[in-house]
Amino acid sequence: MLLSRNERGFDTDILIIGGGPAGSSAGIESSKAGLKVLVVERKKQIGEPVRCAGYIPSLLLNEIGTRADFIIQSVDNMVSILPDGTRHVLRAPGYLIERSIFDRRLYETAVQNGAKYLLGARALEFVNGMVMVKKSDGNIIPIKAKVIIGADGPHSRVSSWMGIKDRSLVMAVQARVPLESSLNNTIIFLKKEYFGGYGWLFPRGDEANVGIGVKKTPLKRPNIYKLLTDLIHQLNKEGIIKNRIVNITAGWIPVRPLERFVSNNMMLVGDAAGHTHPITGAGIYQAVSGGRMAGLIASRAIKNNDLTLLMEYQREFMEIFYDSLKRADMKRELMESNWKDLNNIIKRCWIGFREYYHES
Ligand SMILES: Cc1cc2nc3c(=O)[nH]c(=O)nc-3n(C[C@H](O)[C@H](O)[C@H](O)COP(=O)(O)OP(=O)(O)OC[C@H]3O[C@@H](n4cnc5c(N)ncnc54)[C@H](O)[C@@H]3O)c2cc1C
């Protein structure tokens, strides 16, 4: 039996909604602490389908402590191409990973530590202190938890249960394409057409992920698939990629961290908390780091029978990430409001330039 039954439904110490990097990282730490942990994940298979370009900074690898068989290749530099065509190279060591394997390794570690997963199960609503979960067989089960961790991504339901409505999101579309020859750098395309976002080429062995992120506003509804096709044609003409698309994926990326991500017995982690970097959109590192922090602190709060301790997670996360996320948030505002003048503003707003760090 996965769960213990109470008179109205099922009980657990910690209910984690979402089995991505943030949810499984929270699951690893809280099950290690000996608590009863249930993760509900709407996908039937952890990590599939992949909606990610798969870049992680070297730093993350030292921290996760699982088998690192998800690494496809390393990269040394990031090449940024400005709107006027000039190129700028920055040292940015990191890895391109197979995201589906990465997510599975975290899941396996959580399971080894004792966390239980309900796959193909979707959290629907929060009623009378219970989370209603629809299982893959169509049955709805009510679950009561001492702490609920929302790790349910950019369109987080848990955040809406906490009263959070407005979220700032960038839409992203990405194609897997064969490379003409291997690369050891990522390439970033900064163009006026990509309002509030950018284009990328991230190599992965003999293939690459080529993608575009663009902000949709009531006034600007860009045809993102056309922009992606144009970029692919350009890269093919330049002899960088072959003229073939292996697959296409699309997704959403939060670009504004939430000010509040703990409330009563609920905590938000990863994309659900808007913890992606507002300029680059990278969020795997913060999802793993924040997930672990939330799992540990939730366990401590339950053991001490004091849920006010959950606020420690918000404080601790901000202590580590505030400077980087706040700076990026300010730069995004500057960049979006001066978009017409992108060529002149870009060095102050893109992480590849010294100017980005030298002004507050
Ligand atoms: C195209 C694209 C490219 C990206 N490239 C990079 C990159 O190169 N590097 C990087 O660092 N970041 C990248 N990101 C961002 C990165 O993917 C996220 O920051 C990261 O996945 C966050 O992890 P998470 O666990 O918070 O959320 P997710 O990985 O989104 O996991 C959330 C999980 O919750 C589940 N879920 C949602 N709702 C429910 C529900 N109601 N009930 C049950 N389960 C639910 C979902 O199925 C999902 O598995 C990219 C994003 C996109 C869209």
The ligand as a Gaussian input file, in Angstrom:
#p B3LYP/6-31G(d) Opt

LIG

0 1
 C       12.932000      24.971000     -24.412000
 C       13.572000      25.076000     -23.037000
 C       14.947000      25.016000     -22.910000
 C       15.553000      25.096000     -21.625000
 N       16.894000      24.970000     -21.545000
 C       17.509000      25.031000     -20.321000
 C       18.911000      24.839000     -20.198000
 O       19.629000      24.603000     -21.175000
 N       19.458000      24.916000     -18.947000
 C       18.689000      25.163000     -17.840000
 O       19.259000      25.254000     -16.722000
 N       17.364000      25.330000     -17.938000
 C       16.749000      25.250000     -19.138000
 N       15.379000      25.383000     -19.226000
 C       14.609000      25.564000     -17.986000
 C       14.522000      24.223000     -17.237000
 O       13.986000      23.241000     -18.098000
 C       13.642000      24.366000     -15.988000
 O       14.113000      25.455000     -15.221000
 C       13.650000      23.095000     -15.137000
 O       13.042000      22.032000     -15.825000
 C       12.913000      23.347000     -13.833000
 O       12.694000      22.142000     -13.127000
 P       11.353000      21.958000     -12.266000
 O       11.466000      20.636000     -11.620000
 O       11.104000      23.167000     -11.467000
 O       10.173000      21.960000     -13.352000
 P        9.827000      20.911000     -14.493000
 O       11.048000      20.292000     -15.031000
 O        8.915000      21.649000     -15.433000
 O        9.001000      19.788000     -13.744000
 C        7.686000      20.019000     -13.316000
 C        6.971000      18.680000     -13.296000
 O        5.695000      18.843000     -12.708000
 C        4.757000      18.038000     -13.406000
 N        3.427000      18.613000     -13.162000
 C        2.953000      19.811000     -13.558000
 N        1.706000      19.995000     -13.105000
 C        1.378000      18.873000     -12.409000
 C        0.191000      18.465000     -11.712000
 N       -0.893000      19.263000     -11.631000
 N        0.185000      17.247000     -11.125000
 C        1.272000      16.415000     -11.190000
 N        2.407000      16.761000     -11.850000
 C        2.458000      17.974000     -12.437000
 C        5.214000      18.138000     -14.843000
 O        4.740000      17.058000     -15.619000
 C        6.732000      18.128000     -14.701000
 O        7.285000      16.839000     -14.790000
 C       14.742000      25.289000     -20.480000
 C       13.352000      25.372000     -20.612000
 C       12.759000      25.253000     -21.868000
 C       11.254000      25.333000     -21.981000

